[in-house]
Amino acid sequence: MLYGQQGGNCKACKHHFHKQNLEIDHIIAKTAGGSDEDENLQLLCGSCNRRKGDRPLEYLLDRLKAEHV
């Protein structure tokens, strides 16, 4: 379902990946009270998921933007 919604693209870096190369990420980390509900899940590539960790997506997007300036 998420793969179709996101068009096979990582939510952060926007690169296209095959299903097996994307990881399910919690938008709000479970350690911060996030749930396993569909609306709290997104797909990130492995690299972006590791960089994001339990921080908000905005943190990762800011880091990616800073690297491309």
Wavefront OBJ file of the C-alpha trace (Angstrom):
o trace
v 0.000 0.000 0.000
v 2.723 2.511 0.994
v 4.763 1.636 -2.086
v 1.827 2.522 -4.325
v 1.012 5.720 -2.423
v 4.593 6.939 -2.642
v 5.121 5.748 -6.215
v 8.055 3.604 -5.126
v 10.000 6.661 -4.000
v 11.760 7.301 -0.712
v 9.776 9.934 1.193
v 12.968 11.862 2.007
v 15.449 11.696 -0.885
v 12.722 11.029 -3.497
v 14.818 8.407 -5.326
v 12.937 5.456 -6.794
v 13.602 2.031 -5.267
v 12.292 -1.498 -5.658
v 10.040 -2.640 -2.802
v 12.749 -4.758 -1.209
v 15.070 -1.733 -0.934
v 12.666 0.457 1.042
v 12.154 0.294 4.796
v 9.042 1.077 6.800
v 9.597 4.094 9.039
v 7.423 5.504 11.799
v 6.674 9.180 11.125
v 6.398 9.679 14.881
v 8.828 7.237 16.467
v 7.353 4.574 18.705
v 9.684 5.826 21.463
v 7.903 9.194 21.177
v 4.444 7.631 21.394
v 3.916 6.887 17.681
v 1.719 4.002 16.634
v 1.882 1.209 14.064
v -1.204 2.627 12.330
v -0.965 3.141 8.554
v -1.130 6.934 8.862
v 2.055 6.900 10.980
v 4.078 4.864 8.475
v 6.141 5.883 5.465
v 8.782 4.288 3.270
v 12.371 5.458 3.359
v 15.437 4.018 1.690
v 17.791 2.315 4.130
v 20.234 5.206 4.091
v 17.592 7.815 4.899
v 15.972 5.621 7.536
v 19.259 5.160 9.399
v 20.041 8.884 9.215
v 16.590 9.843 10.464
v 16.650 7.456 13.411
v 13.944 8.401 15.911
v 13.952 12.075 14.909
v 11.226 13.816 12.861
v 11.293 13.721 9.061
v 11.975 17.476 9.045
v 15.361 16.798 10.661
v 16.320 14.477 7.820
v 14.974 16.807 5.126
v 17.000 19.687 6.584
v 20.166 17.563 6.543
v 19.578 16.460 2.951
v 18.948 20.068 1.888
v 22.114 21.288 3.635
v 24.185 18.675 1.791
v 22.927 19.874 -1.590
v 23.450 23.604 -1.060
l 1 2 3 4 5 6 7 8 9 10 11 12 13 14 15 16 17 18 19 20 21 22 23 24 25 26 27 28 29 30 31 32 33 34 35 36 37 38 39 40 41 42 43 44 45 46 47 48 49 50 51 52 53 54 55 56 57 58 59 60 61 62 63 64 65 66 67 68 69
